[in-house]
Every structure is written in structure tokens, then in C-alpha cells.
Amino acid sequence: MLRRGDYLVLLATLLLLPWLYLTFWGDQRAGEYAQILVGGEQLELVSLRQPQTLEVEGYLGLSLLEVLEGKIRFVASACQNKQCVHRRWISLGGEVVSCLPNRVSIAILGDEQRFDAINF
């Protein structure tokens, strides 16, 4: 059986959860630039405002990246499973997509970084 204090804790939790969600995970801002990394080293810094197609040489071969309307994605890669190609477009500050076998990564840079479970 719940006591009066239990109901207060439950009510406080229910009121606090929406605020936490909006503060840490909601209203994310779009990034300004995409940092292209090969083998952990920066290859290029690309503006997300200018539509373009990029060819990046990785450890296994060529990766094709597409920038369009403030977003970026992998279009093709030399890896076997193509997990990077099946990943959606990314556009928010702090988002990262990688082709691990080809050692090519894209990180979105912006004023406000996205909060997730691995940030401390």
C-alpha cells in the first residue's frame, strides 16, 4: 500500500521527467559543419549549407558522402555490410556516423552538442 510520501515522490517524478527530456534531449540545434575523419585524423571540415558530393578514400577503398539541405550521409562505401549506408541522415550537433571497416567517420559540429548516454 502506498503512503502519502510515496504519492509525493511519484508526482514529483512525473513532473520532473518532461522537464529533463526537454532540457537534455529536446530542441536540438542543427550543426553548421561536418568533420570528416579517416583513421581518427581530420581529413576535411565541410559546410552543411552547401550541397555537394564528397569522395573519401578510406582503408578499404572509396566512401561516397552526400551533403544536402543541412544534412549529410554515406551514399556508398567499400565495406561489406554497408551499415553506414543504411544509417539515416545526420544533422544535429554531436551526431556521429562511422564506417568502421573503412575507418571513415562523420561528426556534426555545432554550437550546441547533442546529449546522450555516453557524455559525462
Secondary structure per residue as TSV (DSSP state, phi and psi in degrees):
chain	resnum	aa	ss	phi	psi
A	1	M	-	360.0	134.4
A	2	L	-	-82.7	141.6
A	3	R	-	-101.0	174.9
A	4	R	H	-59.5	-41.8
A	5	G	H	-63.4	-35.4
A	6	D	H	-63.5	-41.2
A	7	Y	H	-65.6	-36.6
A	8	L	H	-66.2	-41.6
A	9	V	H	-64.6	-43.6
A	10	L	H	-62.1	-44.2
A	11	L	H	-64.0	-43.7
A	12	A	H	-62.1	-39.8
A	13	T	H	-64.5	-44.6
A	14	L	H	-65.5	-33.0
A	15	L	H	-77.3	-31.0
A	16	L	H	-79.0	-33.2
A	17	L	H	-59.5	-47.8
A	18	P	H	-61.0	-37.9
A	19	W	H	-64.1	-44.0
A	20	L	H	-61.8	-42.1
A	21	Y	H	-61.8	-49.4
A	22	L	H	-65.6	-35.2
A	23	T	H	-72.5	-43.8
A	24	F	H	-101.8	-25.8
A	25	W	T	-122.3	-14.7
A	26	G	S	-95.7	169.0
A	27	D	S	52.2	49.6
A	28	Q	-	-77.8	143.8
A	29	R	-	-96.2	143.7
A	30	A	B	-67.2	145.0
A	31	G	-	-76.6	161.4
A	32	E	S	-99.0	-35.0
A	33	Y	E	-134.5	156.6
A	34	A	E	-115.4	128.7
A	35	Q	E	-96.5	118.7
A	36	I	E	-95.6	122.9
A	37	L	E	-117.6	139.5
A	38	V	E	-128.1	118.6
A	39	G	T	63.4	28.1
A	40	G	T	85.8	-3.6
A	41	E	E	-110.3	139.2
A	42	Q	E	-66.5	125.5
A	43	L	E	-95.6	-42.5
A	44	E	E	-157.6	152.6
A	45	L	E	-117.8	117.6
A	46	V	E	-114.7	135.2
A	47	S	E	-74.3	136.1
A	48	L	T	-85.3	-1.7
A	49	R	T	-85.5	-18.9
A	50	Q	S	-108.2	115.5
A	51	P	-	-62.1	133.4
A	52	Q	E	-164.8	164.6
A	53	T	E	-119.7	132.8
A	54	L	E	-119.0	140.1
A	55	E	E	-109.5	120.1
A	56	V	E	-118.9	125.2
A	57	E	E	-85.8	115.5
A	58	G	-	-101.4	-166.1
A	59	Y	S	-74.0	-29.1
A	60	L	S	-96.0	-21.1
A	61	G	S	155.6	-153.0
A	62	L	E	-86.8	137.3
A	63	S	E	-116.2	136.3
A	64	L	E	-108.5	124.2
A	65	L	E	-115.6	146.3
A	66	E	E	-125.2	131.5
A	67	V	E	-112.6	127.4
A	68	L	E	-155.6	127.5
A	69	E	T	52.8	44.0
A	70	G	T	79.0	13.6
A	71	K	E	-128.6	161.8
A	72	I	E	-142.0	151.5
A	73	R	E	-157.2	164.2
A	74	F	E	-82.5	130.5
A	75	V	E	-97.9	-40.0
A	76	A	E	-151.5	154.9
A	77	S	-	-153.9	162.2
A	78	A	S	-84.4	-1.3
A	79	C	S	-74.9	167.8
A	80	Q	S	-79.6	-52.0
A	81	N	S	-81.3	-18.1
A	82	K	-	60.3	33.6
A	83	Q	H	-60.2	-37.3
A	84	C	H	-65.5	-35.3
A	85	V	H	-71.7	-34.0
A	86	H	H	-79.9	-10.7
A	87	R	S	-70.5	148.1
A	88	R	-	-72.6	176.4
A	89	W	-	-63.6	147.8
A	90	I	B	-121.9	145.6
A	91	S	-	-150.8	-12.3
A	92	L	B	-92.6	143.3
A	93	G	T	-53.1	128.2
A	94	G	T	96.7	-12.6
A	95	E	-	-73.1	146.7
A	96	V	E	-138.5	139.5
A	97	V	E	-133.4	140.4
A	98	S	E	-136.2	150.1
A	99	C	E	-108.7	94.5
A	100	L	T	-63.1	-44.0
A	101	P	T	-62.0	-34.9
A	102	N	T	-91.4	-6.0
A	103	R	T	58.1	39.6
A	104	V	E	-115.1	130.5
A	105	S	E	-131.7	152.0
A	106	I	E	-124.6	126.6
A	107	A	E	-123.0	130.8
A	108	I	E	-86.8	128.2
A	109	L	E	-108.1	138.5
A	110	G	-	-160.6	-179.1
A	111	D	S	-65.4	-38.2
A	112	E	S	-120.6	119.8
A	113	Q	-	-81.9	146.5
A	114	R	-	-74.2	134.7
A	115	F	-	-89.5	134.3
A	116	D	-	-144.5	-174.6
A	117	A	T	-70.0	-17.9
A	118	I	T	-94.8	-4.8
A	119	N	-	-78.0	142.7
A	120	F	-	-111.7	360.0
